[in-house]
Amino acid sequence: GSLVEATVTKKTKTGRKDEKGRNIYSYREEPVKADVLARVIGQLGILAATRGAMNAELRGGDVDEARVQLNLIYDEYVREHGFLHERKNVLAMEEAGDDFWLLQALEEWDEENETAIKRDMFTKDTLRKPTVIESADSVSDGFSASLQTFAGVNVAYIANLTGRSEDSVAAELVDKGIAFEDPGVGWKPADIYLSGNVRKKLIMAQSAA
């Protein structure tokens, strides 16, 4: 396989509803255009560098070096594809799913002049040290705490916060449409699980290349 063969899952309403009155969707695989794929690959590099800078800031790493890498990767992307807020890049970001807003937050966009400047993350500390969360009143609150603490869904952590069993937490996450377990991958928030996820397809394509 090759990267140009990567696909994305598209979700569309069928016009029908299930027994609980929820919309029923159909899903189909569509190829990802080479230009979109190139933009998403570049965005993955920016995201990795952004997270590297964030982790260095929070955990006492070499934040200066991490910011140098972030600036280099971002500048190269802008030279090749334009600012992240430009329409073609926004459309590619939407395909990328859950990291759309993190990418958008990197730039301050001047819509009138169609130009952008880098936000403070490129040059200075912007994050507060996380507070320790010891309990949660509900599975929904525990889910929010899990996203804040692990940037993902940790069922065991939510169970510990709420004083409930992991099976009970898992059942409520699914029943309320909060999160779902992706076989072979793990738990994901509902919006990520149900949306087209180019990153997963890219990783699979790269592994097969």
Secondary structure, DSSP 8 states (H G I E B T S, - for coil): --GGG-EEEEEEEEEEE-TTS-EEEEEEEEE--HHHHHHHHHHHHHHHHHHHHHHHHHHT--HHHHHHHHHHHHHHHHHHH--TTSHHHHHHHHHH-TTHHHHHTTEEEETTTTEEEE-GGGTS------------SSHHHHHHHHHHHHSS--HHHHHHHHT--HHHHHHHHHHTTSEEEETTTEEEEHHHHTS--HHHHHHHHHHH-
